[in-house]
Amino acid sequence: MVRVRWNTYEVGFFVGYYAEPSKWDNALQRALKSTTHLNGKEKISAAVINRAVQDYENSVEDCFKSCESMGVIPDKEFLKQFVNEKLGKTKSSSTEDESIYSIFDRFIVDGCDLNGWADQTVKKFVTLKNHLIQFDKKLTFNSLTEEKMQSFQKYLTNTIKYRNVSNKKAFANFTWFLRWAEDKGYISDKKVIGYKPKLKEVNNEIVFLDWNEFMQLYNYQVPENKQYLQRIKDVWIFQATTGLRYSDVFSLRRTQIKGDYLHIVTQKTHDTIRIKLNKYSQGILRKYDDIQFPNGKALPVISNQKFNEYLKELGELAELNEPVDIVFYVGGTRENITYKKWELLTTHCARRTFVCNSLSLGATPEQVMAITGHSSYSSMKPYIGLSDEDKDKAINCWDTFSKVNQAIDLLKTLSKEEVDQIIKDFQ
């Protein structure tokens, strides 16, 4: 037997062979080398037995390493399923009464091992799993019905106080898991798999800095006693003038800077992108030329959480005070909160600022997409916002066209000599 004990759990695996006690090394927990062991009428060598024991040990270690990487502790069912699948010994018995949570853990491990999920992706599924546990600790696929899905939706609204947009995202992630479970044969109820919450949503304007606000932040002089904010400002400006995500600027190394260009493979989508540096981004890189950061990094980027915290402090000092109304629904209740723009600043606002200002300054959508890595205009659309000045252009064009028509009508009433004289005076 290979017996595993951890926390309050204990699991035993029968390796499949018998070893004669007189030929067993208790210290090494292996059959003595060059011995044979009678298994029924067949003699099995120590090498075969030891290899089988080692395979079980390796599989157990792999399970705990995978779980450690995603910050969870396996339960008994998860360990048994993981090891048996690893060694090709999965039983064909029904799993409909097995806890949904051990299967959920397998889903997360699969995502990490096979798809290389980022920490943020793992975190959102662990959060979803925790909400499900709080909702129903004994949930199984057999008990998961359409009515149960509706109850979970109400739980997220009434107990967790999720806004409708967050509620829908949670169910989109839940559906991701359920489709994986369907492929594995755990569930087949189409009503459960295809369940979508019918919740009202509001498309608020995206939060970004228009050109004037960007320059207001760019020209802001950080106080001497708050120089930690200078680095926050520099990194954010670098993001806003290159379009880089936080994950890409965090991992940016000097070896990726070649002349006037950045050469990167994006962390999220693994796209290879070449970005030309402008005077703003070049100036920031030059500022840190003589400073050595760990692992050859190009810029002083801190954790995303602390970055967003300090960014709001910086925005408040720079007086980015434009009011922003955020309208949202919690269930059927409509709510409206007014923020100052600095309260909504995040690292991701820098990427939106790049997209919006680039388009406003005359770049084409195709040119911007080539830099940001968006695969289509529809995927970039959520990043696009317009300043009041840009919106005014859409309205003013009506007045401009009307005046042009009036001028044309007036010219029609003039004689050729009068028109020639107007052209001569204009020249």
N, C-alpha and C positions, 0 to 999 in steps of 0.2 A: 504493500500500500504506500501511496504517497499521501501523507496527511498534512493539511495546511491549517494553521490556526492564526487568526488575527481578530483583534477587538473581541467581540463575543461570539464570533463565528468559528466553525470548524467544518472542513470538508475533506473527505477521503476519496481517493481515486485508486481503483484496482488496476495495477499496471498490466496484468494479463499473463503473468508468469509466476511460478513458485520457485523460491530459492531454498536450497537445503541449508539449515542453520549452521551446520559445521563448516560450510563453505562461504560464510557471510562475514564481511568486515563491518562490525558495529560502529567503529570509529568513522570510517569513510562512508558508511551506509551504501555499500556497493558489494556485489558478488566478487569473491576473490578471483584475481586474474587467472586465466588458463584453466578454470574449473568448468565442469558441466553439471547440469541440474536436471533431474528427472521431472518432466511435466507430463503426467500420464504415462504413455509408452514412449514418448519422445524425449531425447536428451537435448537440452538447450544450453548453448555456451554462455559463459559469463558476459562476453562482449555484447550479445543480443539483449540480455536482461539489463545490463548497465546502460545500454543505449536507450532502451525504453524508459528507464527511470529518469535519465537525463532529459529526454524529450518532454516528460511531464514537468520536471523542474523548470526547464526553459519556458514552457508555455505559461506556467504560473507566474514566473518573473515578468514575462511580457505583459500579462494581464495587469499586474500591479504598476508597471511602468506606464502603460497607456492610461490607466486611471489617475495616476499621479500627475501626468501631464495636463489633464483636464480638471484637476482639483476635486475629484470625487473618490469615494471609498467603495469598492465593489461589495455587493452582498453575496450570499451563498449561491443563489441561482445564476447570478451573472458570471461568477468565477467558473462554475461547472460548465455553463454554456460556452464560455470563451475557450476554455481548455479543450473541451470536446470538439468544438468547431476547428480549432487550431490543429488537432490531431486526427481530424476526419472521423470522429466517433459520435457525431450528433445522432441522437435517437429520433425516430420519425413519429414519436408520440405527440398527441395534441398539446398545444401550448396555450389554449384559449383561456385557461384558468391561471396561467402564470402571471405574476405581477407585471404590470405594464412598465414598471420602473426599471427592472433588470433589463428588459428589452430596450428601453430608452437609452440605458447606459451603453448597450451594444451599438446602438445607432450613433451615439457620439464618438465612441471609439472607432467605428468604421469611418466616420467623417474625418477624424484626425489622421488615422493610419492610411486611408486610401485617397482622401481628397486634400489632405494637408490644410485643414481648417485653421484659420487665424484664431488668436485668443478671443477676439471679439465675437466671432461666430460661436465658439464653444460657450462663451459666457451667456449669450442670449438663450441657448438651449438649456443650459443648467438652470437659468432663471425660470424658464417655462416649466421645467420638470419640478422645481421647488413649488411653484404655484399649483401644479397638479396634485402634488403630495398634500399640500395644505387643504386643497379642495376635497380630495378623497384618497386616504392613505391606502385603501385596499382596491384601487381601481385595476381592472383587468380588461382585456379586449372583449371578453364575453359580456362584461357589464357596460361597455362603452356603446351607448345608443345615441340616436339623434337627440332624444330628450336630455340625455346626459350632457351632450355638447351644448345644448341651450342653457342648461343649468351652470355649466362652467363659464359660459359667456356672461351670465348674470353675476356670477361670483367675481369675475374680473372687474365688472362695472361697479358693483355695490360694495364689495369688500376690499379689493385692491385699489379701487377708485381710478381705474384706467380710463383715460380719454378714449373716445371711439377709435381714433387713429391708432393708438397703441393696442387696443383690443383686436383690431383687424390684423395688425402685424403679428400679434401673438398667435392668432389662428392660422395665419399664413405659415408660420414656423411649425405649428402643430400639424398642418396638412403635409408639410415636407416630411415630417416623421412618419405620418400615417401612410404616405405613399411608399416610403421605404419599407414599412412593415408589411404593406400589401405585396410588394415584390418578394419579401422573405416568406410569405405564406402565413403571417400571423393574423391577418384581418382581411375580410372581403366585403364588408358592409359598405356599399357605395354611398349610402346616405351619410354615413359618418365621415368617410374619406372626402366626400365632396361638400361637406358642410361649410357654409360661409355666413358670417354674421351680417344681418341686415341692419346696418347702423349708419346714421347720418354723418357726413363728413363736411368739413369746410376747407377749401383750398386757400389758405392764407398766402399773402405775398411772401416771397422768400426774403430772408434777411441778408443784406450785403451792404457794403459801403459804396455809394456812388462816387464819381470822380472827386467832387469837392470834399466829401467826407474822407476819402482815402488820403487826399493831400493834407487834410487837417490832421490826421493821425501821423502821416509821414513827417510833417514839419513840427510836430509837437516835441518840445524839449523835456525829456524826462528829468525830474528833480535829482539832484546829487545824492540825496538820501534814499532814493528808490532805484538805484542802478540795475537791480535785478529785473526791473521792468523793461530796461533798454534791450536786453536780450530777447525778451518776449516780443517786443515791437519789431526787432530786426528779423526774427524768424517768421513772424506773421506777414510782414511786408514781403519777404522773400517768397512765401507761399502765394501771396496775392499777385505777384508779378511773374510767377512761373506756372501757376495752376496746380502745383503739387499737393497731393493729399498729405495729411499729417504723417501717415505711416511711411510715405516715401521721403519726406524731408527729415524724419527721424532717423532713417537708415542711410541717408545720403553720405557718401564718402568722397574724399578729395580725388580718389582715383577715377570717379565718375565725371569729373570736370575736365573736359578736354578743350582747351582754348576758350572760345566764346560759347561753348555748348555743354549741356548736361546730357549724359548718356545713361539712361536708367531702365531697369526692368521693374515695372510697378509691382508693389507688394500684393495688391488686391486682385488684379486681373492678369498679372504676368505679361503685360504688353511691353514691348521694347519701344521706348520713346526717346526722341532726340529733341531737346528744347534749347532754343537760342536764348542766351542771357541778354537782358536789356540793361540799361544804365543803373536801374534800381537794384536788380538782383546782383549785378557785378559789383556794385559798391558795397553791398553787404558781405559778399564773399571776401573781398579785399580787406575788409575791416577785421576779419578773423584769420587772415593769412598766417600770421606768426604765432597763433595759439594752437597748441596741440590738444585735441580732444580724444577721448578713449576710442579705440578701434578704428582710428583714422577718419572719424566723422568730420564733416565739413562745418557743421554749425552746432551751437549749444542748445539742443532740443531736450526739454525735460518731459516728464510724463504728461500724457494728454489731459488727465484730470487736473493737475496743478497748472498746466498751461492755460486751460480754460478759466481757471480761478483767477490767475494773475491778469489774463486778458481783459476780464471784466473790470478789474481795478484800473488797468491802463485806459480802457475806454471811458471810464468815468472821469479820470483826470483830464483826458483829452476833450471832455465835454461833448461826447457823441450822444446828445440828448434828444434826438428826434423821437417823438412818440410813435410807438408801433402797436397797433391793435391786433391781438391774437384772439380769434374767435374759435371756439371748439365745442364739441358736444360730449357730455358724459351720459351715456344712455340716450334718453330723449330730452335731456336738459341742455339748453344752449347757454354757454357762458362766454364772457368777454373780459379779457384782462389787458390793460394798457401798460406796456413796458417802455422804458427808455432804451434806445437802441443798444447802448453799452451792456445792458443786462442780458441781451440775447447773443452777444458776440461769442463765437467758438472758433476753433481752428478750422472747421469746415466752412465757415463764412468766408475765409480767405479764398478758397477755391471758387465759391460763388461770385466773389468780388472780381476775380480774374475773368470769369466767363462773361459776366454782365458788362464790365467796362471794356473788354476787348471788343465785344459786339457793338457797343455804343460808340467806340472810337473808330469803327470802320472795318474791323476784321470780319471775314465771312464765317458762317457757322462751320464750314468744312475746315477752315484754318484753325479755328478754336478746338474742334474735335480732334484734330491731328495732334494737338498738344496735350489735351486732357485725357485722351484715350477713350472717349465715348465712342461707341460703335455706331450710333445712329442719332439723328436729331431728336427723336422721341426720348432717348435715354438721357440726353443733355437738357431737355426741356425743363425738368424740375429745377435746374440751376439758373434758369434765365429770369431775370427781373429787369424792369425798366425804371429809370429815374423819372422824376416829375418832368424834367426838361425833355427827355425823350418822348414821354407821353404827350407833352404839349405840341411837339412837332407833328404828331398824327392829327391833332385838332387844327393846328394852324395851317396845315396844307390845304384845308377846305377854303379858308379865307384867301390864301395865296392864289389858289386856282380861280376863285371867284373874281379877284382883281385882274387876273390875266384875261379872263373872258370879257370883263368890262372894257379893258384896253383894246382887245380885238374888235369888239362892237364899235368902239369909238373910232378906230382906224378905218372901219368900213364906211363911215360917213364923210371922211375927208377926201379931198381931191388928190390926184397924184402929186401935184406940185406941193400941197401942204404936207403930205407924207415925206416927200424928199427933203423938205426944209427941216422937219423934225429929226430925220436921220442925220442931216448935216449938222444940226445944232448938237445932237448927242455925240457925234464924233469929235 
